[in-house]
């Protein structure tokens, strides 16, 4: 008669265990939202004991904050990796747009569901603010190096292009913001016309 052997639990490094817990929580949020989420369910999904999960995260709010923080840091690293490459300004803009497009579905759903917890939403705002500022600073530097545009104007243009609407950026000079947006749209349409203009009837003959 065969004797059953006890399956040994793999011993993980603390950072790897924490990552597994966060990934398990992230999966639950994406699949089901926050309504029935508990530390016990996360522990089960991460294959750890309830006691062990509390050694890493004191409560569910702290865990959910880390879920968002890690997601945001990963996206930030992807953006910074592009921004630090020796690319033309247009290639850089195209690459960052691709990152946003490919990560948008899961990220938007995750943010929407995490925002349902007010304390998590507050922490998300702080992280988002830091991420935005870092990306804005790099892009402004690239704009001023590629074009003869003053830094204050470049900063406003970047924030408009990225859809950021911090009050301190738009309230000081609304008319200038309108002028910058008009110039950006006009220049963009002229460039699009050059690239995609359909041939006229005369040109087709």
Phi and psi restraints in degrees (value plus and minus 20) as a CYANA .aco file:
   2 UNK   PHI     -92.3   -52.3
   2 UNK   PSI     121.0   161.0
   3 UNK   PHI    -117.3   -77.3
   3 UNK   PSI     104.4   144.4
   4 UNK   PHI     -88.7   -48.7
   4 UNK   PSI     114.8   154.8
   5 UNK   PHI    -123.6   -83.6
   5 UNK   PSI     120.1   160.1
   6 UNK   PHI     -93.3   -53.3
   6 UNK   PSI     112.0   152.0
   7 UNK   PHI     -96.6   -56.6
   7 UNK   PSI     104.5   144.5
   8 UNK   PHI     -98.3   -58.3
   8 UNK   PSI     116.6   156.6
   9 UNK   PHI     -98.7   -58.7
   9 UNK   PSI     112.1   152.1
  10 UNK   PHI     -88.3   -48.3
  10 UNK   PSI     111.0   151.0
  11 UNK   PHI    -106.3   -66.3
  11 UNK   PSI     102.5   142.5
  12 UNK   PHI    -128.4   -88.4
  12 UNK   PSI     130.3   170.3
  13 UNK   PHI     -85.7   -45.7
  13 UNK   PSI     130.9   170.9
  14 UNK   PHI     -73.4   -33.4
  14 UNK   PSI     -62.8   -22.8
  15 UNK   PHI     -87.3   -47.3
  15 UNK   PSI     -54.9   -14.9
  16 UNK   PHI     -89.6   -49.6
  16 UNK   PSI     -58.6   -18.6
  17 UNK   PHI     -85.0   -45.0
  17 UNK   PSI     -63.8   -23.8
  18 UNK   PHI     -81.6   -41.6
  18 UNK   PSI     -60.9   -20.9
  19 UNK   PHI     -82.9   -42.9
  19 UNK   PSI     -61.5   -21.5
  20 UNK   PHI     -83.2   -43.2
  20 UNK   PSI     -59.2   -19.2
  21 UNK   PHI     -85.4   -45.4
  21 UNK   PSI     -65.3   -25.3
  22 UNK   PHI     -83.5   -43.5
  22 UNK   PSI     -62.6   -22.6
  23 UNK   PHI     -84.1   -44.1
  23 UNK   PSI     -57.6   -17.6
  24 UNK   PHI     -84.6   -44.6
  24 UNK   PSI     -62.7   -22.7
  25 UNK   PHI     -84.9   -44.9
  25 UNK   PSI     -61.5   -21.5
  26 UNK   PHI     -79.4   -39.4
  26 UNK   PSI     -62.9   -22.9
  27 UNK   PHI     -83.0   -43.0
  27 UNK   PSI     -61.2   -21.2
  28 UNK   PHI     -85.5   -45.5
  28 UNK   PSI     -62.6   -22.6
  29 UNK   PHI     -79.9   -39.9
  29 UNK   PSI     -65.2   -25.2
  30 UNK   PHI     -87.8   -47.8
  30 UNK   PSI     -57.2   -17.2
  31 UNK   PHI     -99.0   -59.0
  31 UNK   PSI     -59.1   -19.1
  32 UNK   PHI    -149.2  -109.2
  32 UNK   PSI     -33.7     6.3
  33 UNK   PHI      64.7   104.7
  33 UNK   PSI    -182.9  -142.9
  34 UNK   PHI    -120.9   -80.9
  34 UNK   PSI     -30.6     9.4
  35 UNK   PHI     -72.8   -32.8
  35 UNK   PSI     -67.5   -27.5
  36 UNK   PHI    -132.3   -92.3
  36 UNK   PSI       1.2    41.2
  37 UNK   PHI    -101.6   -61.6
  37 UNK   PSI     112.2   152.2
  38 UNK   PHI    -157.2  -117.2
  38 UNK   PSI     143.9   183.9
  39 UNK   PHI     -84.3   -44.3
  39 UNK   PSI     -53.3   -13.3
  40 UNK   PHI     -83.1   -43.1
  40 UNK   PSI     -62.2   -22.2
  41 UNK   PHI     -86.0   -46.0
  41 UNK   PSI     -59.3   -19.3
  42 UNK   PHI     -85.7   -45.7
  42 UNK   PSI     -63.0   -23.0
  43 UNK   PHI     -78.9   -38.9
  43 UNK   PSI     -62.7   -22.7
  44 UNK   PHI     -84.2   -44.2
  44 UNK   PSI     -63.8   -23.8
  45 UNK   PHI     -86.4   -46.4
  45 UNK   PSI     -52.1   -12.1
  46 UNK   PHI    -109.1   -69.1
  46 UNK   PSI     -22.2    17.8
  47 UNK   PHI      40.3    80.3
  47 UNK   PSI      24.4    64.4
  48 UNK   PHI    -150.1  -110.1
  48 UNK   PSI     144.4   184.4
  49 UNK   PHI     -97.9   -57.9
  49 UNK   PSI     137.2   177.2
  50 UNK   PHI     -80.5   -40.5
  50 UNK   PSI     -58.4   -18.4
  51 UNK   PHI     -84.0   -44.0
  51 UNK   PSI     -58.2   -18.2
  52 UNK   PHI     -88.5   -48.5
  52 UNK   PSI     -58.0   -18.0
  53 UNK   PHI     -83.0   -43.0
  53 UNK   PSI     -53.3   -13.3
  54 UNK   PHI     -92.9   -52.9
  54 UNK   PSI     -36.5     3.5
  55 UNK   PHI     -91.9   -51.9
  55 UNK   PSI     -43.3    -3.3
  56 UNK   PHI    -118.7   -78.7
  56 UNK   PSI     -58.2   -18.2
  57 UNK   PHI    -155.0  -115.0
  57 UNK   PSI     101.5   141.5
  58 UNK   PHI     -87.7   -47.7
  58 UNK   PSI     -43.9    -3.9
  59 UNK   PHI    -179.5  -139.5
  59 UNK   PSI     155.0   195.0
  60 UNK   PHI     -85.8   -45.8
  60 UNK   PSI     -56.5   -16.5
  61 UNK   PHI     -81.6   -41.6
  61 UNK   PSI     -64.5   -24.5
  62 UNK   PHI     -81.6   -41.6
  62 UNK   PSI     -58.6   -18.6
  63 UNK   PHI     -86.5   -46.5
  63 UNK   PSI     -64.9   -24.9
  64 UNK   PHI     -86.0   -46.0
  64 UNK   PSI     -55.0   -15.0
  65 UNK   PHI     -82.9   -42.9
  65 UNK   PSI     -60.1   -20.1
  66 UNK   PHI     -88.3   -48.3
  66 UNK   PSI     -54.6   -14.6
  67 UNK   PHI     -76.9   -36.9
  67 UNK   PSI     -69.3   -29.3
  68 UNK   PHI     -87.7   -47.7
  68 UNK   PSI     -62.7   -22.7
  69 UNK   PHI     -80.2   -40.2
  69 UNK   PSI     -62.4   -22.4
  70 UNK   PHI     -87.2   -47.2
  70 UNK   PSI     -60.0   -20.0
  71 UNK   PHI     -82.8   -42.8
  71 UNK   PSI     -63.4   -23.4
  72 UNK   PHI     -87.0   -47.0
  72 UNK   PSI     -61.3   -21.3
  73 UNK   PHI     -84.1   -44.1
  73 UNK   PSI     -58.4   -18.4
  74 UNK   PHI     -83.9   -43.9
  74 UNK   PSI     -62.9   -22.9
  75 UNK   PHI     -87.0   -47.0
  75 UNK   PSI     -59.6   -19.6
  76 UNK   PHI     -82.3   -42.3
  76 UNK   PSI     -60.9   -20.9
  77 UNK   PHI     -84.1   -44.1
  77 UNK   PSI     -58.7   -18.7
  78 UNK   PHI     -83.9   -43.9
  78 UNK   PSI     -62.1   -22.1
  79 UNK   PHI     -85.8   -45.8
  79 UNK   PSI     -65.4   -25.4
  80 UNK   PHI     -85.7   -45.7
  80 UNK   PSI     -53.8   -13.8
  81 UNK   PHI     -81.1   -41.1
  81 UNK   PSI     -58.0   -18.0
  82 UNK   PHI     -92.3   -52.3
  82 UNK   PSI     -65.4   -25.4
  83 UNK   PHI     -85.2   -45.2
  83 UNK   PSI     -42.8    -2.8
  84 UNK   PHI    -110.8   -70.8
  84 UNK   PSI     -22.6    17.4
  85 UNK   PHI    -102.0   -62.0
  85 UNK   PSI     133.3   173.3
  86 UNK   PHI     -98.8   -58.8
  86 UNK   PSI      48.5    88.5
  87 UNK   PHI    -125.8   -85.8
  87 UNK   PSI     138.7   178.7
  88 UNK   PHI     -88.5   -48.5
  88 UNK   PSI     141.6   181.6
  89 UNK   PHI     -80.5   -40.5
  89 UNK   PSI     -60.7   -20.7
  90 UNK   PHI     -86.2   -46.2
  90 UNK   PSI     -61.7   -21.7
  91 UNK   PHI     -84.5   -44.5
  91 UNK   PSI     -56.1   -16.1
  92 UNK   PHI     -85.5   -45.5
  92 UNK   PSI     -63.9   -23.9
  93 UNK   PHI     -83.6   -43.6
  93 UNK   PSI     -59.3   -19.3
  94 UNK   PHI     -85.5   -45.5
  94 UNK   PSI     -62.3   -22.3
  95 UNK   PHI     -86.6   -46.6
  95 UNK   PSI     -61.2   -21.2
  96 UNK   PHI     -87.8   -47.8
  96 UNK   PSI     -55.6   -15.6
  97 UNK   PHI     -84.1   -44.1
  97 UNK   PSI     -57.5   -17.5
  98 UNK   PHI     -85.5   -45.5
  98 UNK   PSI     -60.5   -20.5
  99 UNK   PHI     -80.8   -40.8
  99 UNK   PSI     -66.3   -26.3
 100 UNK   PHI     -82.7   -42.7
 100 UNK   PSI     -61.0   -21.0
 101 UNK   PHI     -86.9   -46.9
 101 UNK   PSI     -64.8   -24.8
 102 UNK   PHI     -93.3   -53.3
 102 UNK   PSI     -45.2    -5.2
 103 UNK   PHI    -119.6   -79.6
 103 UNK   PSI     -22.3    17.7
 104 UNK   PHI     -84.0   -44.0
 104 UNK   PSI     -64.6   -24.6
 105 UNK   PHI     -79.7   -39.7
 105 UNK   PSI     -78.5   -38.5
 106 UNK   PHI     -85.0   -45.0
 106 UNK   PSI     -61.7   -21.7
 107 UNK   PHI     -84.8   -44.8
 107 UNK   PSI     -64.7   -24.7
 108 UNK   PHI     -84.4   -44.4
 108 UNK   PSI     -60.2   -20.2
 109 UNK   PHI     -85.7   -45.7
 109 UNK   PSI     -62.8   -22.8
 110 UNK   PHI     -81.3   -41.3
 110 UNK   PSI     -67.8   -27.8
 111 UNK   PHI     -82.2   -42.2
 111 UNK   PSI     -62.9   -22.9
 112 UNK   PHI     -79.8   -39.8
 112 UNK   PSI     -63.6   -23.6
 113 UNK   PHI     -95.6   -55.6
 113 UNK   PSI     -57.9   -17.9
 114 UNK   PHI     -87.2   -47.2
 114 UNK   PSI     -51.0   -11.0
 115 UNK   PHI     -85.5   -45.5
 115 UNK   PSI     -34.3     5.7
 116 UNK   PHI     -86.4   -46.4
 116 UNK   PSI     -41.1    -1.1
 117 UNK   PHI    -116.3   -76.3
 117 UNK   PSI      92.7   132.7
 118 UNK   PHI     -75.7   -35.7
 118 UNK   PSI     -60.8   -20.8
 119 UNK   PHI     -89.3   -49.3
 119 UNK   PSI     -52.7   -12.7
 120 UNK   PHI     -91.9   -51.9
 120 UNK   PSI     -61.1   -21.1
 121 UNK   PHI     -79.0   -39.0
 121 UNK   PSI     -58.5   -18.5
 122 UNK   PHI     -83.4   -43.4
 122 UNK   PSI     -63.9   -23.9
 123 UNK   PHI     -87.0   -47.0
 123 UNK   PSI     -55.5   -15.5
 124 UNK   PHI     -82.2   -42.2
 124 UNK   PSI     -59.9   -19.9
 125 UNK   PHI     -80.7   -40.7
 125 UNK   PSI     -61.1   -21.1
 126 UNK   PHI     -86.0   -46.0
 126 UNK   PSI     -63.3   -23.3
 127 UNK   PHI     -85.8   -45.8
 127 UNK   PSI     -63.5   -23.5
 128 UNK   PHI     -81.2   -41.2
 128 UNK   PSI     -59.1   -19.1
 129 UNK   PHI     -81.9   -41.9
 129 UNK   PSI     -63.1   -23.1
 130 UNK   PHI     -85.2   -45.2
 130 UNK   PSI     -63.7   -23.7
 131 UNK   PHI     -82.9   -42.9
 131 UNK   PSI     -64.7   -24.7
 132 UNK   PHI     -79.0   -39.0
 132 UNK   PSI     -66.8   -26.8
 133 UNK   PHI     -82.0   -42.0
 133 UNK   PSI     -59.1   -19.1
 134 UNK   PHI     -84.8   -44.8
 134 UNK   PSI     -65.3   -25.3
 135 UNK   PHI     -87.0   -47.0
 135 UNK   PSI     -62.0   -22.0
 136 UNK   PHI     -79.7   -39.7
 136 UNK   PSI     -66.2   -26.2
 137 UNK   PHI     -79.2   -39.2
 137 UNK   PSI     -64.5   -24.5
 138 UNK   PHI     -86.8   -46.8
 138 UNK   PSI     -64.8   -24.8
 139 UNK   PHI     -85.7   -45.7
 139 UNK   PSI     -58.4   -18.4
 140 UNK   PHI     -81.8   -41.8
 140 UNK   PSI     -61.8   -21.8
 141 UNK   PHI     -81.6   -41.6
 141 UNK   PSI     -61.9   -21.9
 142 UNK   PHI     -85.9   -45.9
 142 UNK   PSI     -60.1   -20.1
 143 UNK   PHI     -82.8   -42.8
 143 UNK   PSI     -67.0   -27.0
 144 UNK   PHI     -89.3   -49.3
 144 UNK   PSI     -45.4    -5.4
 145 UNK   PHI     -98.9   -58.9
 145 UNK   PSI     -49.3    -9.3
 146 UNK   PHI    -111.4   -71.4
 146 UNK   PSI     -46.4    -6.4
 147 UNK   PHI    -155.3  -115.3
 147 UNK   PSI     131.7   171.7
 148 UNK   PHI    -103.4   -63.4
 148 UNK   PSI      47.4    87.4
 149 UNK   PHI    -138.4   -98.4
 149 UNK   PSI     111.3   151.3
 150 UNK   PHI     -79.1   -39.1
 150 UNK   PSI     127.0   167.0
 151 UNK   PHI     -76.8   -36.8
 151 UNK   PSI     -64.1   -24.1
 152 UNK   PHI     -80.9   -40.9
 152 UNK   PSI     -58.2   -18.2
 153 UNK   PHI     -90.0   -50.0
 153 UNK   PSI     -61.2   -21.2
 154 UNK   PHI     -80.2   -40.2
 154 UNK   PSI     -60.7   -20.7
 155 UNK   PHI     -83.7   -43.7
 155 UNK   PSI     -64.1   -24.1
 156 UNK   PHI     -85.7   -45.7
 156 UNK   PSI     -59.2   -19.2
 157 UNK   PHI     -84.4   -44.4
 157 UNK   PSI     -62.2   -22.2
 158 UNK   PHI     -83.3   -43.3
 158 UNK   PSI     -63.4   -23.4
 159 UNK   PHI     -85.7   -45.7
 159 UNK   PSI     -57.2   -17.2
 160 UNK   PHI     -86.0   -46.0
 160 UNK   PSI     -63.4   -23.4
 161 UNK   PHI     -83.8   -43.8
 161 UNK   PSI     -55.6   -15.6
 162 UNK   PHI    -106.3   -66.3
 162 UNK   PSI     -26.6    13.4
 163 UNK   PHI      59.5    99.5
 163 UNK   PSI       0.6    40.6
 164 UNK   PHI    -104.8   -64.8
 164 UNK   PSI     123.4   163.4
 165 UNK   PHI    -157.2  -117.2
 165 UNK   PSI      20.2    60.2
 166 UNK   PHI     -77.6   -37.6
 166 UNK   PSI     118.5   158.5
 167 UNK   PHI     -79.5   -39.5
 167 UNK   PSI     -58.6   -18.6
 168 UNK   PHI     -88.4   -48.4
 168 UNK   PSI     -35.9     4.1
 169 UNK   PHI    -111.3   -71.3
 169 UNK   PSI     -48.5    -8.5
 170 UNK   PHI    -126.0   -86.0
 170 UNK   PSI     -38.7     1.3
 171 UNK   PHI    -103.8   -63.8
 171 UNK   PSI     -40.7    -0.7
 172 UNK   PHI     -91.1   -51.1
 172 UNK   PSI     -57.9   -17.9
 173 UNK   PHI    -171.8  -131.8
 173 UNK   PSI      60.6   100.6
 174 UNK   PHI     -82.1   -42.1
 174 UNK   PSI     -56.6   -16.6
 175 UNK   PHI     -85.7   -45.7
 175 UNK   PSI     -59.5   -19.5
 176 UNK   PHI     -86.8   -46.8
 176 UNK   PSI     -58.3   -18.3
 177 UNK   PHI     -80.8   -40.8
 177 UNK   PSI     -61.0   -21.0
 178 UNK   PHI     -83.6   -43.6
 178 UNK   PSI     -61.3   -21.3
 179 UNK   PHI     -85.3   -45.3
 179 UNK   PSI     -61.8   -21.8
 180 UNK   PHI     -84.3   -44.3
 180 UNK   PSI     -63.3   -23.3
 181 UNK   PHI     -83.6   -43.6
 181 UNK   PSI     -61.5   -21.5
 182 UNK   PHI     -81.8   -41.8
 182 UNK   PSI     -62.8   -22.8
 183 UNK   PHI     -85.8   -45.8
 183 UNK   PSI     -60.6   -20.6
 184 UNK   PHI     -82.6   -42.6
 184 UNK   PSI     -65.6   -25.6
 185 UNK   PHI     -86.0   -46.0
 185 UNK   PSI     -62.6   -22.6
 186 UNK   PHI     -82.3   -42.3
 186 UNK   PSI     -65.9   -25.9
 187 UNK   PHI     -84.2   -44.2
 187 UNK   PSI     -59.8   -19.8
 188 UNK   PHI     -85.1   -45.1
 188 UNK   PSI     -61.6   -21.6
 189 UNK   PHI     -87.2   -47.2
 189 UNK   PSI     -57.1   -17.1
 190 UNK   PHI     -83.4   -43.4
 190 UNK   PSI     -60.8   -20.8
 191 UNK   PHI     -88.6   -48.6
 191 UNK   PSI     -59.2   -19.2
 192 UNK   PHI     -85.3   -45.3
 192 UNK   PSI     -57.0   -17.0
 193 UNK   PHI     -82.5   -42.5
 193 UNK   PSI     -60.7   -20.7
 194 UNK   PHI     -80.7   -40.7
 194 UNK   PSI     -60.7   -20.7
 195 UNK   PHI    -103.6   -63.6
 195 UNK   PSI     -54.1   -14.1
 196 UNK   PHI    -141.3  -101.3
 196 UNK   PSI     -10.2    29.8
 197 UNK   PHI     -79.7   -39.7
 197 UNK   PSI     110.7   150.7
 198 UNK   PHI     -97.0   -57.0
 198 UNK   PSI     121.8   161.8
 199 UNK   PHI     -83.9   -43.9
 199 UNK   PSI     123.8   163.8
 200 UNK   PHI     -94.6   -54.6
 200 UNK   PSI     148.2   188.2
 201 UNK   PHI     -78.9   -38.9
 201 UNK   PSI     -60.6   -20.6
 202 UNK   PHI     -83.0   -43.0
 202 UNK   PSI     -61.4   -21.4
 203 UNK   PHI     -88.7   -48.7
 203 UNK   PSI     -49.1    -9.1
 204 UNK   PHI     -93.9   -53.9
 204 UNK   PSI     -45.2    -5.2
